[in-house]
């Protein structure tokens, strides 16, 4: 089916009942009133997916301490619900919601302390397992009798490890693509080379032209400031050196 590009809208106290209605149509379990009071505590983590201004899916998550943590530090994001109404499934909506959450925890300073993203999937839900594995989640645990009114009642625990390592520009090899449409070079070496070239240009004499002396009829050297190189000031600020490649070229 064709991809449907969605936009996101916050779940708030005013529209949370719309989320409750949507969840009853999507999920086989029912969430209590406390769930709907807590879900929009952080509106960044509770979002409707809208297509043509119509809610077609929703995601809700919360920050918490990992199960069994001895420090109580809240380093885990738990995805409570992520679902799409049946007519809009297999159109990329779930992918866009999951990518929204993963991008958020990687880029928003509010979540810089988070280490993992965790969720539960019923053991017989093969399509959901395949979906999350495709996006970097791995099965890291198993819970028996997790669902009280479902059969099977067991679930898998799936975990996504947030990768916060960023390559250091100074450590990249010259000519190595950095993933942002540019090629990184050794800035220190390049800037030293440019300074040397500038010094050579500044030190060399201005270009010499010859002009005929109208009185003597002999050719003489003619110097003109207009022929001097228009070189940048040595103290001018030096910009970063990046060579565009691919679509940026």
Secondary structure by P-SEA (a helix, b strand, c coil): ccbbbbbbbbbccccaaaaaaaaaacccccccaaaaaacccccccbbbbbcccccccbbbbbbbccccccccccccccccbbbbcccccccaaaaaaaaaaaaaaaccccccccccccccccccaaaaaaaaaaaccccccccccccccccccbbbbbbbbbbcbbbbcccccccccccccccccaaaaaaaaaaaaaaaaaacccbbbbbbcccccbbbbbbbcccccccccccccccbbbbbccccc
